[in-house]
Amino acid sequence: MRLHSGLPCAAKVSSLIREGEWHPPVSRSAALSEVWAELPPKQPRSQLEDDKVIWKPDVTGLFSLKSAWNAIREVKQRSVEDSDKHRSLLANWGIDAAFVRSPIQVCSWCKPPEGWWALNTDVSLRENAAGLGGILRDHRGELCVAFAEGCGRDDIDALELRALIQGLQMAKGFGASKLWVYADSKWVVDCLIGLITPPWRWSAELWVAKELVNDFVDCNIRHVWREANRAADSLARLPVDTSRADFPPLCLPLVLQSILCEDRDGKLYTRFTAKSNGLIFGSEDNGLDNLKAYNVTDGVPPNYVCTGRPEAFIELFMKATPGNFKEL
């Protein structure tokens, strides 16, 4: 973990927490990215207690993983998430545990309060290009204005910041005074609220974004899961060239109109991760034995050396996808 996260040898859980929220370092491996993605969305406790070492020997006087587990259970009854990996691991240790199924995570798009507007922005990477998208809605969830624009490929974080700047400019031009900003790039959100300092090469764009934020009477910037950002994602995926396309309320593609209706009605979207895939497809009695779930990291070849580009994992997955279909 130290190799792929850059954390020091003496790092603790508190090293991943800043102002009561999770702030893990940038991952340099697919496996660690998956670990960071599984951090719970709720805030951890801001006041952390000191760790307590609880480890008792077994009846023969030996310390083992089993004796540590049993000591912990004596203090507080613990349950373990039901998965094939956990069952196999605890069976190898000879440990009895209560297995429970964790609920599948869901999310939805949230309407802003009356008198506020909501801005969603996103980007889409293509083979030789990229797309930006943004959408502004009122407190009823009705469309005010939206945009889509094609551009050249760039670092994903730089594109997310560029899409946000264009979205803020669009909202300002529309006349929105109080704004909720939704973005599924936590890096961009953390940069804007001052939790992290971006590389110097993006300082100018970040300054522009902050100046735009200050132009509003009030602006609340929030990180959302990608499943709750479907409208902006759909706009970013539209096949437009390097020119910009603006969409008034009556000129939206049908697929986007459908998403707006679902968002407005508060539809719940399932958050698909490696964890949720295991919960849905991992059980033998789920009735889905003719389906197989693939995670993004399944496309990473053995001994792959991470390049530091997060989108590289997606590109490898898409490259491996045709072969997965052939296997089935």
ZILIN-V356866 format. One record per residue. PSI is psi in whole degrees, 0 to 359 (none if undefined). OMEGA is omega in radians with two decimals (* if undefined). D_CENTER is the distance of its C-alpha to the mean C-alpha in Angstrom with 2 decimals. Layout:
psi=PSI omega=OMEGA d_center=D_CENTER
psi=PSI omega=OMEGA d_center=D_CENTER
This chain:
psi=319 omega=3.13 d_center=20.02
psi=322 omega=-3.10 d_center=22.04
psi=319 omega=-3.02 d_center=22.56
psi=357 omega=-3.14 d_center=18.96
psi=340 omega=-3.09 d_center=17.64
psi=7 omega=3.14 d_center=20.76
psi=148 omega=3.11 d_center=21.24
psi=165 omega=-3.12 d_center=24.94
psi=327 omega=-3.09 d_center=26.93
psi=17 omega=-3.10 d_center=27.36
psi=144 omega=3.08 d_center=23.70
psi=177 omega=3.09 d_center=22.91
psi=324 omega=-3.13 d_center=20.04
psi=341 omega=3.10 d_center=20.94
psi=343 omega=-3.13 d_center=20.11
psi=3 omega=-3.05 d_center=16.36
psi=133 omega=3.08 d_center=16.95
psi=124 omega=-3.13 d_center=17.92
psi=42 omega=3.05 d_center=19.42
psi=7 omega=-3.12 d_center=18.24
psi=155 omega=3.09 d_center=14.47
psi=132 omega=3.05 d_center=12.48
psi=71 omega=3.12 d_center=12.71
psi=153 omega=3.11 d_center=12.74
psi=166 omega=3.12 d_center=14.32
psi=132 omega=-3.12 d_center=13.16
psi=145 omega=3.08 d_center=13.45
psi=14 omega=3.13 d_center=16.30
psi=154 omega=3.13 d_center=15.96
psi=319 omega=-3.10 d_center=14.02
psi=316 omega=-3.13 d_center=14.90
psi=326 omega=3.06 d_center=13.71
psi=323 omega=3.12 d_center=10.27
psi=323 omega=3.09 d_center=10.17
psi=313 omega=3.13 d_center=11.65
psi=323 omega=-3.11 d_center=9.29
psi=337 omega=-3.11 d_center=6.34
psi=1 omega=3.07 d_center=9.10
psi=137 omega=-3.08 d_center=9.91
psi=142 omega=-3.10 d_center=10.82
psi=336 omega=-3.14 d_center=9.40
psi=159 omega=-3.11 d_center=13.07
psi=139 omega=2.99 d_center=14.92
psi=168 omega=3.13 d_center=17.07
psi=133 omega=-3.13 d_center=20.75
psi=331 omega=3.11 d_center=21.87
psi=104 omega=-3.07 d_center=25.21
psi=136 omega=3.08 d_center=24.89
psi=158 omega=3.07 d_center=27.96
psi=145 omega=3.08 d_center=29.48
psi=145 omega=3.11 d_center=28.75
psi=130 omega=3.12 d_center=31.62
psi=118 omega=3.14 d_center=33.01
psi=106 omega=-3.09 d_center=34.22
psi=115 omega=-3.13 d_center=35.93
psi=150 omega=3.09 d_center=39.23
psi=160 omega=3.07 d_center=41.38
psi=188 omega=-3.04 d_center=42.23
psi=340 omega=3.13 d_center=45.80
psi=359 omega=3.14 d_center=46.89
psi=8 omega=-3.11 d_center=45.74
psi=144 omega=3.03 d_center=42.90
psi=131 omega=-3.12 d_center=39.38
psi=171 omega=3.07 d_center=36.75
psi=323 omega=3.13 d_center=33.19
psi=317 omega=-3.13 d_center=34.77
psi=326 omega=3.08 d_center=36.76
psi=317 omega=3.13 d_center=33.76
psi=314 omega=-3.13 d_center=31.86
psi=326 omega=3.10 d_center=34.94
psi=319 omega=3.12 d_center=35.43
psi=320 omega=-3.14 d_center=32.00
psi=330 omega=3.11 d_center=32.72
psi=326 omega=3.13 d_center=35.98
psi=315 omega=-3.13 d_center=34.28
psi=128 omega=-3.13 d_center=31.66
psi=125 omega=-3.11 d_center=31.16
psi=148 omega=3.03 d_center=27.84
psi=158 omega=-3.08 d_center=26.15
psi=138 omega=3.10 d_center=23.99
psi=133 omega=-3.07 d_center=21.25
psi=116 omega=3.06 d_center=23.10
psi=157 omega=3.12 d_center=22.27
psi=323 omega=-3.12 d_center=24.66
psi=315 omega=-3.13 d_center=23.57
psi=319 omega=3.14 d_center=24.27
psi=317 omega=-3.14 d_center=27.52
psi=317 omega=-3.10 d_center=28.74
psi=312 omega=-3.11 d_center=27.98
psi=330 omega=3.07 d_center=29.74
psi=321 omega=3.10 d_center=32.52
psi=328 omega=3.11 d_center=33.23
psi=348 omega=-3.08 d_center=33.51
psi=34 omega=-3.08 d_center=35.73
psi=132 omega=3.04 d_center=33.64
psi=136 omega=-3.13 d_center=33.72
psi=157 omega=3.06 d_center=30.65
psi=119 omega=-3.12 d_center=29.55
psi=130 omega=3.14 d_center=26.71
psi=152 omega=3.10 d_center=24.53
psi=125 omega=3.11 d_center=21.80
psi=146 omega=3.11 d_center=18.61
psi=146 omega=3.09 d_center=17.65
psi=135 omega=-3.09 d_center=14.98
psi=137 omega=3.10 d_center=12.14
psi=161 omega=3.12 d_center=12.57
psi=171 omega=3.12 d_center=11.75
psi=161 omega=3.05 d_center=13.81
psi=137 omega=-3.06 d_center=14.54
psi=129 omega=3.06 d_center=16.70
psi=143 omega=3.07 d_center=20.01
psi=166 omega=3.08 d_center=21.15
psi=163 omega=3.10 d_center=24.48
psi=136 omega=-3.09 d_center=27.72
psi=359 omega=3.10 d_center=28.62
psi=164 omega=3.03 d_center=25.07
psi=155 omega=-3.14 d_center=23.03
psi=129 omega=3.12 d_center=19.34
psi=126 omega=3.02 d_center=17.89
psi=136 omega=3.07 d_center=14.78
psi=156 omega=3.13 d_center=14.28
psi=171 omega=3.09 d_center=12.51
psi=162 omega=3.10 d_center=13.81
psi=129 omega=3.12 d_center=14.74
psi=132 omega=3.10 d_center=16.24
psi=184 omega=-3.04 d_center=19.48
psi=310 omega=-3.10 d_center=22.13
psi=15 omega=-3.09 d_center=24.10
psi=186 omega=3.11 d_center=22.50
psi=167 omega=3.13 d_center=19.49
psi=145 omega=3.07 d_center=19.02
psi=148 omega=3.12 d_center=18.05
psi=148 omega=3.10 d_center=17.77
psi=151 omega=-3.11 d_center=18.08
psi=137 omega=-3.14 d_center=19.49
psi=128 omega=3.14 d_center=21.38
psi=157 omega=3.13 d_center=22.32
psi=189 omega=-3.05 d_center=24.69
psi=346 omega=3.07 d_center=24.75
psi=354 omega=-3.07 d_center=25.84
psi=10 omega=-3.13 d_center=22.95
psi=144 omega=-3.12 d_center=25.47
psi=135 omega=3.01 d_center=24.80
psi=306 omega=3.11 d_center=26.42
psi=155 omega=3.14 d_center=25.59
psi=161 omega=3.11 d_center=23.04
psi=157 omega=3.00 d_center=23.00
psi=142 omega=-3.10 d_center=22.06
psi=138 omega=3.05 d_center=23.09
psi=151 omega=3.13 d_center=23.33
psi=174 omega=3.11 d_center=23.42
psi=158 omega=3.12 d_center=23.74
psi=146 omega=3.11 d_center=21.07
psi=180 omega=3.05 d_center=19.82
psi=138 omega=-3.05 d_center=17.19
psi=321 omega=-3.13 d_center=13.74
psi=321 omega=3.10 d_center=13.44
psi=321 omega=3.12 d_center=16.99
psi=320 omega=3.12 d_center=16.38
psi=319 omega=3.13 d_center=13.54
psi=321 omega=3.13 d_center=16.11
psi=319 omega=3.11 d_center=18.87
psi=320 omega=3.14 d_center=17.35
psi=318 omega=3.11 d_center=16.87
psi=315 omega=3.14 d_center=20.48
psi=324 omega=3.10 d_center=21.83
psi=318 omega=3.10 d_center=20.19
psi=320 omega=3.10 d_center=21.75
psi=320 omega=3.12 d_center=25.01
psi=315 omega=-3.14 d_center=24.98
psi=320 omega=3.11 d_center=24.49
psi=317 omega=3.12 d_center=27.23
psi=329 omega=3.11 d_center=29.52
psi=333 omega=-3.12 d_center=29.13
psi=12 omega=3.10 d_center=30.31
psi=136 omega=-3.11 d_center=27.39
psi=325 omega=3.12 d_center=28.22
psi=126 omega=-2.91 d_center=25.54
psi=134 omega=2.88 d_center=21.97
psi=126 omega=3.13 d_center=18.56
psi=124 omega=3.11 d_center=15.98
psi=127 omega=3.07 d_center=12.53
psi=141 omega=3.14 d_center=10.07
psi=9 omega=3.02 d_center=6.43
psi=104 omega=-3.13 d_center=7.38
psi=330 omega=3.12 d_center=7.54
psi=313 omega=-3.14 d_center=10.43
psi=315 omega=-3.14 d_center=12.33
psi=314 omega=-3.12 d_center=12.12
psi=325 omega=3.09 d_center=13.29
psi=316 omega=-3.08 d_center=15.95
psi=326 omega=-3.12 d_center=17.28
psi=5 omega=3.00 d_center=17.71
psi=18 omega=-3.14 d_center=19.26
psi=333 omega=3.09 d_center=17.22
psi=158 omega=3.11 d_center=17.22
psi=121 omega=-3.10 d_center=19.78
psi=165 omega=3.03 d_center=18.88
psi=151 omega=-3.04 d_center=21.24
psi=330 omega=-3.06 d_center=24.55
psi=346 omega=3.11 d_center=24.33
psi=11 omega=-3.10 d_center=21.79
psi=320 omega=-3.11 d_center=23.79
psi=314 omega=3.13 d_center=25.67
psi=321 omega=3.13 d_center=22.75
psi=322 omega=3.10 d_center=21.17
psi=317 omega=3.11 d_center=24.64
psi=315 omega=-3.13 d_center=24.92
psi=317 omega=-3.13 d_center=21.67
psi=322 omega=3.09 d_center=22.87
psi=320 omega=3.11 d_center=26.29
psi=319 omega=3.11 d_center=25.01
psi=320 omega=-3.12 d_center=23.13
psi=345 omega=3.13 d_center=26.48
psi=344 omega=-3.13 d_center=28.31
psi=152 omega=3.08 d_center=26.98
psi=319 omega=3.08 d_center=28.76
psi=142 omega=-3.11 d_center=25.51
psi=121 omega=-3.11 d_center=21.89
psi=117 omega=-3.06 d_center=18.93
psi=127 omega=-3.05 d_center=15.61
psi=144 omega=3.01 d_center=12.45
psi=134 omega=3.11 d_center=8.69
psi=156 omega=3.04 d_center=7.43
psi=154 omega=-3.09 d_center=5.00
psi=332 omega=-3.14 d_center=6.14
psi=335 omega=3.10 d_center=8.73
psi=10 omega=-3.10 d_center=10.28
psi=31 omega=-3.00 d_center=10.66
psi=324 omega=-3.09 d_center=12.94
psi=312 omega=3.12 d_center=15.98
psi=323 omega=3.11 d_center=14.94
psi=319 omega=3.12 d_center=13.46
psi=320 omega=3.10 d_center=16.85
psi=318 omega=-3.13 d_center=18.77
psi=336 omega=-3.12 d_center=17.23
psi=355 omega=3.14 d_center=18.28
psi=141 omega=-3.09 d_center=21.82
psi=71 omega=3.09 d_center=24.49
psi=155 omega=3.14 d_center=25.84
psi=202 omega=-3.07 d_center=27.58
psi=352 omega=3.06 d_center=27.45
psi=163 omega=-3.08 d_center=28.99
psi=139 omega=3.08 d_center=27.09
psi=124 omega=3.09 d_center=27.29
psi=140 omega=-3.05 d_center=27.30
psi=113 omega=2.97 d_center=27.22
psi=172 omega=-3.03 d_center=29.27
psi=328 omega=-3.02 d_center=28.81
psi=9 omega=-3.05 d_center=31.22
psi=33 omega=-3.12 d_center=30.12
psi=148 omega=3.01 d_center=26.70
psi=153 omega=-3.07 d_center=26.18
psi=320 omega=-3.11 d_center=26.54
psi=324 omega=3.13 d_center=23.10
psi=325 omega=3.07 d_center=21.63
psi=321 omega=3.12 d_center=24.27
psi=317 omega=3.13 d_center=23.19
psi=319 omega=3.13 d_center=19.55
psi=320 omega=3.11 d_center=21.01
psi=318 omega=3.14 d_center=23.28
psi=318 omega=3.09 d_center=20.63
psi=315 omega=-3.10 d_center=18.53
psi=326 omega=-3.13 d_center=21.84
psi=1 omega=3.10 d_center=22.84
psi=30 omega=-3.14 d_center=19.79
psi=138 omega=3.10 d_center=18.72
psi=131 omega=3.13 d_center=16.26
psi=135 omega=3.11 d_center=13.56
psi=135 omega=3.11 d_center=12.64
psi=111 omega=-3.10 d_center=9.16
psi=117 omega=3.06 d_center=10.03
psi=178 omega=3.06 d_center=9.21
psi=326 omega=3.14 d_center=12.14
psi=313 omega=-3.12 d_center=12.98
psi=326 omega=3.07 d_center=13.34
psi=320 omega=3.12 d_center=15.19
psi=323 omega=3.14 d_center=17.48
psi=321 omega=-3.08 d_center=18.17
psi=315 omega=-2.99 d_center=19.04
psi=354 omega=-3.02 d_center=20.88
psi=342 omega=-3.09 d_center=21.88
psi=144 omega=-3.13 d_center=24.84
psi=342 omega=-3.08 d_center=28.21
psi=27 omega=-3.10 d_center=29.27
psi=356 omega=-3.14 d_center=26.46
psi=11 omega=-3.10 d_center=28.66
psi=37 omega=-3.08 d_center=26.23
psi=348 omega=3.11 d_center=28.13
psi=6 omega=3.12 d_center=28.39
psi=148 omega=3.07 d_center=24.65
psi=130 omega=-3.14 d_center=22.55
psi=136 omega=3.07 d_center=18.77
psi=137 omega=3.06 d_center=17.42
psi=160 omega=-3.11 d_center=14.19
psi=321 omega=-3.10 d_center=13.09
psi=349 omega=3.11 d_center=14.82
psi=342 omega=3.14 d_center=17.95
psi=356 omega=-3.12 d_center=18.81
psi=120 omega=-3.11 d_center=19.19
psi=160 omega=3.10 d_center=22.99
psi=146 omega=3.10 d_center=24.81
psi=24 omega=3.13 d_center=25.42
psi=134 omega=3.10 d_center=22.86
psi=120 omega=-3.08 d_center=22.60
psi=136 omega=-3.13 d_center=19.27
psi=352 omega=-3.08 d_center=19.95
psi=356 omega=3.10 d_center=17.22
psi=114 omega=-3.13 d_center=15.69
psi=326 omega=-3.10 d_center=12.06
psi=348 omega=3.14 d_center=13.14
psi=324 omega=3.13 d_center=16.06
psi=321 omega=3.13 d_center=14.41
psi=318 omega=3.13 d_center=13.79
psi=319 omega=3.11 d_center=17.35
psi=322 omega=3.12 d_center=18.77
psi=314 omega=-3.13 d_center=17.27
psi=326 omega=3.12 d_center=18.77
psi=325 omega=-3.11 d_center=21.96
psi=345 omega=-3.03 d_center=22.28
psi=313 omega=3.12 d_center=21.59
psi=322 omega=3.12 d_center=25.23
psi=327 omega=3.09 d_center=26.56
psi=321 omega=3.11 d_center=24.54
psi=321 omega=3.14 d_center=26.16
psi=323 omega=3.13 d_center=29.51
psi=321 omega=3.13 d_center=29.17
psi=none omega=* d_center=28.73
